[in-house]
Amino acid sequence: MNFLYQALYLTDTVAQCILFVLLLRGPFRKYIAFTVYVAGTLAVDVGEAIAYYRFGWASPIYRKLYWTDHVTLDLLLFLVVIAFTYSALQGNPLRPAAAKALAATVLVALILPFALLHGHYNKQYGFFTSQWFNHVSQIWNFGAALMNLVLWTALLSNRRRDPQLVTLSIGLGIVTASAAIAWGARQWLAEPNRWPVDSFMTVTHLASLLLWCWVFRPKAAGPAGKTTLSGSADPSSGAPSPGALTTS
């Protein structure tokens, strides 16, 4: 089973590298927050692999690095959903008001782990422990899954919705929902029995990566030998693709 998990982990890392390369070919300008998340995930995987083989999975250094990395990535993923939701509201007259609501949502998400996990639970385990990090990951992934429903609502209500953004949001839904379930299930399992849950989380994350790679796959080369990306603007037109992010 350890071999199976390591094979999944390696395949997941390779898929992340491919996705990152595809993003650097052009779409990163349109999806900056998403690119930061992908780059962060790749950096975390490399850093954890080095720490694992140097210190071992049971070492305090590896455990602290593991939880810090994953909570940071969960927060980044939550912010990606927020950024996509704001992008999906382009052209909507309610967008300025929605921007304030989204900013307030981020603030609540940052405060919530400290507010909910205070009191008896904190006295028993304390902040910034493995148990606390586990609950924080569950809260933020559950929150991201709920916000992804808001994103889908915003996309479906927009007649000029970006098909590329719709597909990306499907991948986000798979990642956030499966992670929320997995982090919740891990609390009830002893450490040696957690490999099925961890494998489930890796498989669903890999499925999302493959979906995202498909979204950004290169199309057939154009007349000048240039490669255009799925859902991207035609390089010869100079016009932005529908739903492209703008700065105000």
Phi and psi in degrees as a GROMACS rama.xvg file:
@    title "Ramachandran Plot"
@    xaxis  label "Phi"
@    yaxis  label "Psi"
@TYPE xy
-63.0161  -38.8585  ASN-2
-63.6631  -42.5868  PHE-3
-61.3288  -44.506  LEU-4
-64.8915  -41.4897  TYR-5
-65.9785  -36.3822  GLN-6
-64.9728  -42.016  ALA-7
-63.3995  -41.4088  LEU-8
-63.5162  -42.7773  TYR-9
-66.0574  -42.9321  LEU-10
-62.948  -39.6517  THR-11
-61.3699  -42.5537  ASP-12
-65.8221  -42.0366  THR-13
-62.2965  -42.4832  VAL-14
-63.4616  -36.4005  ALA-15
-64.5191  -40.6239  GLN-16
-61.567  -44.1348  CYS-17
-62.7368  -44.5009  ILE-18
-61.9297  -42.252  LEU-19
-63.4436  -41.4754  PHE-20
-63.3046  -43.2158  VAL-21
-61.8938  -38.5513  LEU-22
-66.5735  -39.5265  LEU-23
-67.9421  -16.1354  LEU-24
-75.3747  -2.58642  ARG-25
156.528  -46.4999  GLY-26
-64.5789  -14.7805  PRO-27
-61.9638  -26.6163  PHE-28
-67.8091  -30.0991  ARG-29
-85.8851  -30.8851  LYS-30
-124.734  67.3828  TYR-31
-65.7749  -46.9407  ILE-32
-61.7202  -40.948  ALA-33
-65.7983  -39.3287  PHE-34
-64.5829  -39.8504  THR-35
-62.6012  -40.6962  VAL-36
-63.5274  -45.1612  TYR-37
-63.7635  -44.1372  VAL-38
-63.0544  -40.3819  ALA-39
-64.3413  -41.1218  GLY-40
-63.0793  -41.019  THR-41
-66.259  -42.5405  LEU-42
-63.8191  -38.6427  ALA-43
-63.7861  -43.6237  VAL-44
-61.3766  -43.1782  ASP-45
-66.1531  -45.2289  VAL-46
-63.1066  -41.4777  GLY-47
-68.4984  -35.8963  GLU-48
-64.2141  -40.874  ALA-49
-64.8066  -45.6937  ILE-50
-65.4045  -36.0408  ALA-51
-64.1429  -47.995  TYR-52
-77.8649  -18.8156  TYR-53
-91.1969  -40.3676  ARG-54
-112.907  -21.1527  PHE-55
91.662  152.271  GLY-56
-69.7155  -21.9559  TRP-57
-87.4911  -4.59229  ALA-58
-73.6725  146.367  SER-59
-59.5249  -34.1443  PRO-60
-63.5705  -46.707  ILE-61
-65.449  -42.965  TYR-62
-63.8968  -43.3955  ARG-63
-64.8067  -41.4229  LYS-64
-63.5264  -43.599  LEU-65
-58.4503  -51.4322  TYR-66
-70.3092  -39.72  TRP-67
-61.9998  -44.1161  THR-68
-61.3058  -47.7414  ASP-69
-70.8703  -36.0426  HIS-70
-66.8667  -39.5246  VAL-71
-61.9922  -43.1009  THR-72
-65.7492  -36.8195  LEU-73
-62.6506  -39.8838  ASP-74
-66.7256  -42.1853  LEU-75
-60.8424  -40.9781  LEU-76
-64.0261  -40.1358  LEU-77
-60.5104  -42.1252  PHE-78
-67.8809  -32.6151  LEU-79
-62.8099  -43.3737  VAL-80
-62.1578  -40.7614  VAL-81
-62.6082  -44.9866  ILE-82
-63.6824  -40.5317  ALA-83
-66.0318  -38.1649  PHE-84
-63.776  -42.6305  THR-85
-62.8219  -40.9996  TYR-86
-64.8281  -38.2874  SER-87
-66.5438  -19.7292  ALA-88
-89.7526  9.33577  LEU-89
-60.4367  130.396  GLN-90
88.2811  -6.87462  GLY-91
-87.1891  129.232  ASN-92
-62.5388  -19.2629  PRO-93
-87.5751  4.99364  LEU-94
-60.8735  -43.4184  ARG-95
-60.2197  -41.9933  PRO-96
-67.8205  -38.1438  ALA-97
-65.1738  -34.0595  ALA-98
-61.643  -40.619  ALA-99
-66.229  -39.6043  LYS-100
-65.6806  -38.733  ALA-101
-67.5936  -38.3135  LEU-102
-63.7459  -40.5676  ALA-103
-65.641  -35.1074  ALA-104
-63.6895  -41.3658  THR-105
-62.5065  -43.4359  VAL-106
-62.1028  -43.558  LEU-107
-62.7733  -41.4093  VAL-108
-62.7191  -34.6028  ALA-109
-71.8981  -34.6252  LEU-110
-83.4161  -32.0002  ILE-111
-54.3874  -46.1094  LEU-112
-59.1514  -37.1538  PRO-113
-74.6897  -33.1518  PHE-114
-75.8036  -45.2464  ALA-115
-73.9081  -34.5797  LEU-116
-96.2836  21.258  LEU-117
-91.016  169.739  HIS-118
88.6554  -133.178  GLY-119
-60.6293  -43.2432  HIS-120
-61.9257  -43.1018  TYR-121
-66.904  -35.7974  ASN-122
-66.2077  -30.7828  LYS-123
-79.477  -41.291  GLN-124
-113.573  -37.5349  TYR-125
90.0888  160.251  GLY-126
-74.3299  156.189  PHE-127
59.2371  34.2606  PHE-128
-105.842  172.139  THR-129
-58.8663  -41.4541  SER-130
-65.0476  -40.8775  GLN-131
-66.0369  -44.8585  TRP-132
-60.6508  -39.3008  PHE-133
-60.3574  -44.6823  ASN-134
-68.266  -38.0891  HIS-135
-63.0983  -43.7442  VAL-136
-60.7063  -41.0044  SER-137
-64.0295  -43.4863  GLN-138
-63.2825  -48.3059  ILE-139
-69.7413  -35.9916  TRP-140
-70.5616  -38.0942  ASN-141
-65.013  -41.5826  PHE-142
-63.3581  -40.6692  GLY-143
-64.8783  -37.1362  ALA-144
-64.4008  -41.2232  ALA-145
-65.3849  -43.3132  LEU-146
-66.3323  -27.6204  MET-147
-67.1296  -30.952  ASN-148
-65.565  -38.2476  LEU-149
-63.6466  -40.3174  VAL-150
-60.7584  -45.7232  LEU-151
-61.8301  -39.7382  TRP-152
-61.8017  -43.4889  THR-153
-64.4449  -38.6712  ALA-154
-68.5635  -42.7325  LEU-155
-68.915  -27.6444  LEU-156
-83.104  -8.95066  SER-157
-98.633  114.727  ASN-158
-66.1472  -25.9604  ARG-159
-101.468  33.2343  ARG-160
-61.6088  147.94  ARG-161
-84.9004  115.577  ASP-162
-58.8922  -33.0808  PRO-163
-64.1499  -42.7541  GLN-164
-66.8441  -34.4066  LEU-165
-61.7122  -45.8397  VAL-166
-66.6569  -39.2476  THR-167
-61.2811  -38.8182  LEU-168
-67.9191  -30.0661  SER-169
-64.0652  -43.7637  ILE-170
-61.3369  -39.543  GLY-171
-63.1957  -39.5289  LEU-172
-62.3055  -40.2545  GLY-173
-64.0302  -45.5686  ILE-174
-64.6426  -50.4766  VAL-175
-69.0273  -42.5477  THR-176
-66.2232  -45.3623  ALA-177
-66.285  -37.8958  SER-178
-66.8676  -41.9105  ALA-179
-60.5613  -41.1695  ALA-180
-66.1609  -44.9254  ILE-181
-66.2939  -44.8131  ALA-182
-64.3103  -33.837  TRP-183
-68.7972  -40.017  GLY-184
-70.1399  -31.4843  ALA-185
-61.638  -28.0705  ARG-186
-65.8773  -23.7377  GLN-187
-101.042  5.74347  TRP-188
-118.398  142.581  LEU-189
-70.749  155.253  ALA-190
-53.454  -43.3942  GLU-191
-66.5006  -17.6419  PRO-192
-102.379  12.702  ASN-193
-90.6571  -6.82878  ARG-194
-61.4801  -34.3781  TRP-195
-64.4666  -38.8292  PRO-196
-68.0825  -43.8786  VAL-197
-63.5096  -38.8311  ASP-198
-66.2027  -39.2085  SER-199
-60.432  -43.3145  PHE-200
-65.8362  -39.1507  MET-201
-68.3931  -40.8092  THR-202
-64.0805  -44.7457  VAL-203
-67.6459  -36.0034  THR-204
-66.0752  -39.6171  HIS-205
-63.9882  -40.1918  LEU-206
-60.7815  -40.5547  ALA-207
-66.1715  -40.8904  SER-208
-60.6711  -43.4891  LEU-209
-64.4138  -37.7851  LEU-210
-64.8153  -43.9377  LEU-211
-66.8268  -38.1072  TRP-212
-62.3566  -38.8015  CYS-213
-64.4575  -37.6108  TRP-214
-61.9414  -41.5545  VAL-215
-98.3953  15.9277  PHE-216
-63.2812  144.71  ARG-217
-68.6817  141.054  PRO-218
-86.9196  -178.572  LYS-219
-63.1209  147.493  ALA-220
-62.369  142.224  ALA-221
-81.3042  -173.299  GLY-222
-58.4135  -35.8481  PRO-223
-90.9734  8.4209  ALA-224
83.8538  5.77495  GLY-225
-83.8393  151.457  LYS-226
-106.684  126.129  THR-227
-98.3775  154.995  THR-228
-102.675  149.456  LEU-229
-59.3258  124.31  SER-230
82.5128  0.0807114  GLY-231
-91.2859  168.33  SER-232
-72.6514  152.89  ALA-233
-68.9303  122.653  ASP-234
-59.6962  -28.4277  PRO-235
-80.6962  -17.0288  SER-236
-84.9337  -28.718  SER-237
72.1798  6.71429  GLY-238
-99.1446  141.292  ALA-239
-70.7482  153.343  PRO-240
-74.5036  155.058  SER-241
-59.0129  135.688  PRO-242
83.5152  8.28283  GLY-243
-65.6704  147.663  ALA-244
-70.1494  139.983  LEU-245
-124.084  153.788  THR-246
-103.376  137.781  THR-247
